[in-house]
Amino acid sequence: MEVTELAPGLWRWTGYHEEWKQDVGCVYVEAPDAIVLIDPQIPSEDEARFLAALDRDVKREQKPVHVVITIFWHARSAGALAPRYDARLWAPSGGRAAVQRRTEAVTDVFRPGDVLPGGIQAYASGRSTEHVLWIPSHRALIPGDSILGDDEGGVRLCPESWLPQSVRHPKMRKALQPLLELPIERILVSHGEPVLVGGRAALARALQAPSAA
């Protein structure tokens, strides 16, 4: 387990995912009106210590807790954490049924253009089952599976094998293009290393179409 405070009120942690067989990234946001857990995974290697620390934070803040899922694959530990904190659980509009099957706890759905608790904004990813999240107060972008760390300090699009046949990289690039209008500093990916500075430039490079041979 690795827990990093990126800014006051913004934390990223990783936890080992038994099914994925890798560490995955998750985000904790303390906003004026809410605590928001994004794609949360309880670290299997240190569950008791993690939950004790989270319990203390929630008790200290005395704010409503919300769990937000970017894509149904990331339901992860949401089904355990939502009832623990009497939290509302938010799922992408096209992925509600799949998240519900995994958590039995969905209370709300959201669509691109919606503003979620904590002032978090939803953007399109190119497929209805996944929405990208934007935290304006932290200039932080949180993709689900559409954007990954590239192991070279930047980001890349997910493999096309992860996508439905109706969504290829050109469609995804077009859907993600509006994100370049945002003053992105951080890209907090779920898979790979996050980008903590220069996020917009990193995203712009990832969205460039490959040159023709």
Buried (B, 14 or more C-beta within 10 A) or exposed (E): BEBEEBBEBBBBBBBBBEEEEEBBBBBBBBBEEBBBBBBBBBBEEBBEEBBEEBEEBBEEBEBBBBBBBBBBBBBBBBBBBBEBBEBBBBBBBBBBEBBBEBBEBBEBBBEBEBEBBBBBBBBBBBBBBBBBBBBEBBBBBBBBBBBBBBEEEBBBBBEEEBBEEEBEBEEBBEBBEEBEEBEBBBBBBBBBBBBBEBBBEBBBEBBEEEEEE
